[in-house]
Each structure stands twice: as structure tokens, then as C-alpha cells.
């Protein structure tokens, strides 16, 4: 992607993240991989809704600065994804309220309740907590990056990535929308999972259509295995917890107030 076009796109997506309350203040970060060795990224300590094209940082694939702008201290998570996934060209990290509510509650977004999510995103695992801006965070992400296109980070937020920045943003938006629906459904008494045969059909459709490759069957949630779809299962490091209906309603109220 041409650098000038990438700069404009990052500014546009940054404003969307801010306007939709996926980030506040200087939260979050966005990047695009321009070529095999060059990354353009949002600068540190800057509101994503008030960035300028000339304020973006350029680094090499190892994080070495290529201009006089300082990249976000969390750029390491972007670089890890680019190194592990050659197909990925853009990354969005944010703190969308409903998705982050799952992350702070110790819950993955891993139940087969929406066909569109199975088709286009798959499950979103919860990684173990790691201190932001340290290798603790990237180490916690490593087991999941290869087989997932979005992650929840315990007590932190979410990250989504794609072949271009719009796909990365769309996946983040899908994650947040799904989390909101799941919270609402649980507050109403619980969501109904799709039947196992329906999940199997959706997996075949998504692979035939090219939405997700076969390697995406290797997912932490286990619903693919339950549906009879062969895959290797990685156990999540995030602890599972149980919430009462009252606790879920309170969680929903808190998330709504944040948004």
C-alpha cells in the first residue's frame, strides 16, 4: 500500500474508533504494514480522534524508528502479529466497552450463537494477562495468533487484524457487536447455541467462500470439535468464571455507562 494512502486511512479509522467509543483519550493503536520491512503506526500518547497524517510513526519490522515520530509503546503486539501471520497487513487494538467487559470478566467470546460470526470471525479466545508494553503481553498472545483473527486480552482490551485496515476494523466491530448481543441475551435469560450440524455447515461454507481458511478450525473454544469438525484444540489460559443473571445485568449496566 502507498504510504500517503495508508496515512489517510489510519486517520479515518482512528476517528471511527474514537467516535464509536472503542477508544478514549490516548487509548488504542492502529498500524499498517506497508511492505515486508516497513510499518506505519499511530503515535504514542495521542488521541485517535485527533491525529494528523504527518504525526504518524514509521518503523521497521523490528520496531526501529524510521522517522522522528515515536510509535505506541504497544507496537510490539502488532509486530508479533505481522511476523507470525504473513497474510496480515493491518492491526487494530482498542478497548471497546462490551468486548472489554468480557476480557475483564475473564470470558472468551466463544459460543456459537450467531451464524455471521462463525462465518466471518470465528471464536475470539481470551489470552492470559500480560503487562501492557512488555513481552508478557506478546508471550500471552503467541499461542493464539496463528489460528485467530481477533483476541481478547485479560483485563486489557481487544485486538483484531486483517489483510487490510478495513478488514481489521470490521473484525473489531464484529467482536464488539457480538459481545454486546451476548451480554443482552444473558441478561434476558441466556443465549441459545446453534445446533452442531448448523455449525459444521457454516464452517464448510466459510472455507468454500474463502472467509476463513481451514487452519481456523484450530480454535480454543471447542465448539468446532463439539460439532464434529476435526481440529486441534488449544486450551485457553484465561480462567473461566460463572456469573449470575443479576451480575450480568450489572455488567451490562457498567458497560453501557462506559460507552
C-alpha angles and dihedrals in degrees: 000000000000113000095232092054091046091054092053092047095050090052091050094048092043090058091049091051090052097043092051092049092243085130135018132193107349095335123136135016139229132201142177126203105227096187139336093296107022130079128181115204145171114271125249122267095011128127109244090222093057105043125130128215093240091051097066121111127237121205139163121250090273094053098258109151116251096183137024095271121099115231123221114285087236094061088109091077090055092049091049090054093048091050095047096041115042088181092064119093103166140034133197121194118184145142104243105184101234096039090046089049087062090049095051091044090055095246132134122214092239111128120110097235102127124048093205091057093051089050100048109020114014122205121332111221127209115239123208118267116274128176108259116251092022134096088253087078096048092044090054090052098049099085092056110036097083096056103032136060097203134030138193114219115210113254091353123067144263139298128197131180140186150162088282136010095261091056091049091050092045091053091050090049091049090050092052094044091050092049091051092050091047092052092048092047093050091049087055092053106283143312123265114233119227114256115268094245090053091054091051091051092049092051091053091048094050092050094047091048092046096240092128130004125239091259087067086074087079096085136150097230098074096214090115091056090046088053092053095256110140113237142137112256123218115199114234118242090213115099116241118232136187123230128196121229089254092051091050092050089051090048089052091050092050092048091049091052091051091051 
